[in-house]
């Protein structure tokens, strides 16, 4: 069997891959992502209407969006929305909730501990590890910077 060159392999991949409608994908991601953010603002207004201060209203919105995206993922609706919305559903809080619930739902038949519990952090675990590590590293750099500059950031 003759080995393909990288250029020949790339040509073969381009020939067999469907073309991506980039402008349509960007527009849908913008519209769906904007709709999620608009929902968040509407929920903030509703919570404030019920007497919550702004900081509490924002906390309630985060909880609501996490719950809604987890519920929609569990019901199989979130994936159907994401099929059309693309990156628009990756708005951080909803995308994170989806990334936690999806693997758990996929392996729920293996039981509560070894299936649901073990797979809950399959996708989001590395995000947490690297996010926390990056924030600690940034904090150390900022601390050292402030030490060297006398506190002027």
C-alpha positions in Angstrom: 0.0 0.0 0.0 1.4 3.3 -1.1 1.6 6.0 1.6 -0.1 9.3 0.9 1.8 12.6 1.1 0.3 15.2 3.5 -0.8 17.3 0.6 -2.6 14.4 -1.1 -4.2 13.5 2.2 -5.4 17.1 2.7 -6.8 17.2 -0.8 -8.7 13.9 -0.1 -10.1 15.3 3.2 -11.2 18.6 1.5 -12.9 16.6 -1.3 -14.9 14.4 1.1 -15.8 17.1 3.7 -19.0 19.0 3.2 -18.7 22.8 2.7 -19.6 24.8 5.8 -22.0 27.7 5.3 -19.8 30.1 7.4 -22.0 33.2 7.2 -25.2 31.3 8.0 -23.4 29.5 11.0 -22.1 32.8 12.3 -25.5 34.5 12.0 -27.3 31.6 13.8 -24.7 31.5 16.5 -25.1 35.3 17.0 -28.9 35.1 17.1 -29.1 32.2 19.5 -26.3 33.4 21.7 -28.0 36.8 21.8 -31.3 35.2 22.6 -29.8 33.4 25.6 -28.3 36.6 26.8 -31.6 38.4 26.2 -33.4 35.8 28.2 -30.8 36.3 31.0 -31.5 40.1 31.0 -35.3 39.5 31.0 -35.0 37.1 33.9 -32.9 39.7 35.8 -35.6 42.3 35.2 -38.3 39.8 36.4 -36.4 38.9 39.6 -35.8 42.6 40.3 -39.5 43.3 39.7 -40.2 40.7 42.5 -38.0 42.7 44.8 -34.6 41.1 44.5 -31.6 43.5 44.6 -29.5 43.4 41.4 -26.7 41.2 42.8 -29.3 38.6 44.1 -31.2 38.8 40.8 -28.1 38.0 38.8 -27.4 35.0 41.1 -31.0 33.8 40.5 -30.5 34.3 36.7 -27.4 32.1 36.8 -29.2 29.4 38.7 -32.2 29.6 36.4 -30.1 29.4 33.2 -28.1 26.4 34.6 -31.3 24.7 35.6 -33.0 25.4 32.2 -30.0 24.2 30.2 -29.6 21.1 32.3 -33.3 20.3 32.0 -33.3 20.9 28.2 -30.3 18.7 27.9 -31.9 15.9 30.0 -35.0 16.1 27.8 -32.9 16.0 24.6 -34.0 19.5 23.5 -30.7 21.3 24.0 -28.9 19.2 21.5 -31.6 19.8 18.8 -31.3 23.6 19.5 -27.4 23.3 19.4 -27.6 21.5 16.0 -28.9 24.7 14.5 -27.4 27.3 16.8 -23.9 26.0 16.8 -21.6 28.1 18.9 -24.5 30.2 20.0 -25.4 27.6 22.7 -21.9 27.8 24.1 -22.7 30.9 26.0 -20.6 30.1 29.1 -23.1 29.2 31.7 -25.5 27.3 29.5 -22.8 25.5 27.6 -21.1 24.5 30.8 -24.3 23.0 32.2 -24.9 21.2 29.0 -21.3 19.8 29.0 -21.9 18.4 32.5 -25.3 16.9 31.9 -24.7 15.3 28.5 -22.2 12.7 29.5 -24.1 11.9 32.7 -27.3 11.3 30.7 -25.4 9.1 28.2 -24.1 6.8 30.9 -27.1 6.9 33.3 -27.9 3.3 32.5 -24.6 2.2 34.2 -26.0 3.3 37.6 -26.1 6.4 39.8 -22.5 6.2 41.0 -20.5 4.5 38.2 -22.6 6.0 35.4 -24.2 9.3 36.3 -21.9 10.4 39.0 -18.6 9.3 37.4 -19.4 10.8 34.0 -20.7 14.1 35.3 -17.3 15.8 35.1 -16.0 14.0 32.0 -16.1 17.1 29.8 -16.2 19.9 32.3 -13.6 18.4 34.7 -10.6 19.5 32.5 -12.3 22.9 32.0 -12.4 23.3 35.8 -8.9 22.1 36.3 -7.3 24.3 33.7 -9.6 27.3 34.5 -8.7 27.1 38.2 -5.0 26.5 37.5 -4.9 29.5 35.1 -6.6 31.8 37.6 -4.2 30.8 40.3 -1.2 31.4 38.0 -2.7 34.8 36.9 -3.2 35.6 40.6 0.5 34.8 41.4 1.7 36.9 38.4 -0.5 39.8 39.5 0.7 39.5 43.1 4.3 39.5 41.9 3.7 42.4 39.6 2.1 44.5 42.4 5.1 43.6 44.6 7.6 44.8 42.0 5.7 48.0 41.0 4.6 49.0 44.5 1.0 48.3 44.0 0.4 50.2 40.7 -1.4 47.9 38.3 
